Amino acid sequence: MDILTNKIVKARKEHKCDYCGKTIEVEEQYRTAFLADGGDSWTWDNCLECEAFVDKFKLSGDGEGLSTMMFEDAVYDECQKQGKFLTENGYIDTKNYTMHDMVVGLMGDTLPCEDQMGDNAWCNKEGGSK
């Protein structure tokens, strides 16, 4: 697989995060990459919260990148480890929480700083750099 472009941009139209399914709103920063493999090519878009989750928990793919399914499995595993977003029976509560809710909740008080995106900067909830 070849990565032809890979950059953080500001959305001019709505997109969907390929990891969590969240709608990336107009003017929101997100990562977009254009990929090619053999005769196929495609665009991958992800929100910066999911990117921060991948970085924080050091997720990697199978040599061909991190698929949506591998990402979701990692989020569910972390929910179990942290004991968050579970039903009374200990199952992941996908009825009441979106994948994006879980990602943000599992990040604790560390989220990427919007003014420093791309530098892998972390912010606390008040917005200051950590």
C-alpha positions in Angstrom: 0.0 0.0 0.0 1.3 3.5 -0.9 0.4 6.7 0.9 0.1 9.3 -1.8 -0.9 12.2 0.4 -1.3 12.4 4.2 -2.2 15.7 5.9 -4.3 17.6 8.4 -6.8 19.9 6.8 -9.9 21.9 7.7 -13.1 20.5 6.4 -14.9 22.4 3.6 -17.7 19.9 3.6 -18.9 17.2 6.0 -17.0 13.9 6.1 -17.2 10.7 8.1 -14.4 9.5 10.3 -13.3 6.1 8.9 -12.5 4.9 12.5 -15.5 6.0 14.6 -18.1 7.1 12.1 -18.4 10.5 13.6 -19.5 13.3 11.3 -16.5 15.7 10.7 -18.2 19.1 10.6 -17.4 22.0 8.2 -14.4 24.0 9.6 -13.3 21.1 11.8 -9.7 19.8 11.4 -9.2 16.2 10.4 -6.6 13.9 8.8 -7.1 12.9 5.2 -4.9 10.5 3.3 -5.1 9.3 -0.3 -3.9 5.7 -0.6 -3.3 3.3 -3.5 -2.7 -0.5 -3.6 -2.3 -2.2 -6.9 -5.0 -0.8 -9.2 -7.2 0.5 -6.3 -7.1 3.9 -4.7 -9.2 5.5 -1.9 -9.4 8.3 0.6 -9.1 7.7 4.3 -10.5 10.4 6.7 -10.3 10.4 10.4 -11.1 12.7 13.2 -8.3 14.0 15.4 -9.7 12.4 18.6 -9.4 9.0 17.0 -5.9 9.8 15.8 -5.0 10.8 19.3 -6.4 7.5 20.6 -4.3 5.6 18.1 -1.2 7.5 19.2 -1.8 7.3 22.9 -2.4 3.6 22.9 0.3 2.9 20.3 -2.0 1.0 17.9 -0.6 -0.3 14.7 -2.1 -2.3 11.9 -1.1 -5.5 10.3 1.5 -3.9 7.9 -1.3 -2.6 5.7 -2.6 0.0 8.2 -5.1 -0.1 11.0 -8.5 -1.1 9.8 -11.8 0.1 11.2 -12.4 -3.3 12.7 -9.0 -3.4 14.4 -9.6 0.1 15.8 -13.0 -0.9 17.2 -11.5 -4.0 18.8 -8.8 -1.8 20.5 -11.5 0.6 21.8 -13.6 -2.3 23.2 -10.5 -3.8 24.8 -9.7 -0.5 26.4 -13.3 -0.1 27.7 -12.9 -3.5 29.4 -9.5 -2.6 30.9 -10.7 0.8 32.2 -14.2 -0.6 33.2 -15.9 2.1 31.2 -19.0 2.1 28.9 -20.1 -1.3 30.2 -23.6 -2.6 30.8 -24.6 -4.1 34.2 -23.6 -7.5 32.7 -20.1 -6.3 31.8 -20.7 -6.0 28.0 -19.8 -3.0 25.9 -22.8 -0.6 25.9 -23.1 0.2 22.2 -26.8 1.1 22.6 -26.1 4.2 24.7 -22.7 5.2 23.5 -21.2 5.9 20.1 -17.7 4.8 19.2 -16.7 8.4 19.3 -18.1 8.8 22.8 -16.0 5.9 23.9 -12.8 7.2 22.3 -13.2 10.6 24.0 -14.1 9.0 27.3 -11.2 6.7 27.2 -8.7 9.5 26.5 -9.3 10.8 30.0 -8.2 14.4 30.2 -5.9 14.3 27.2 -7.1 15.4 23.9 -5.2 17.0 21.0 -4.7 20.8 21.0 -6.5 22.2 18.0 -3.9 25.0 17.6 -1.1 22.4 17.6 -2.6 19.6 15.5 0.0 17.6 13.6 2.6 18.2 16.3 1.1 15.4 18.4 0.5 17.9 21.2 -1.8 17.0 24.1 -4.1 19.3 25.9 -5.9 19.1 29.2 -9.6 19.8 29.3 -9.0 23.5 29.8 -7.1 23.6 26.5 -3.6 24.1 27.8 -0.7 22.0 26.5 0.5 19.1 28.6 
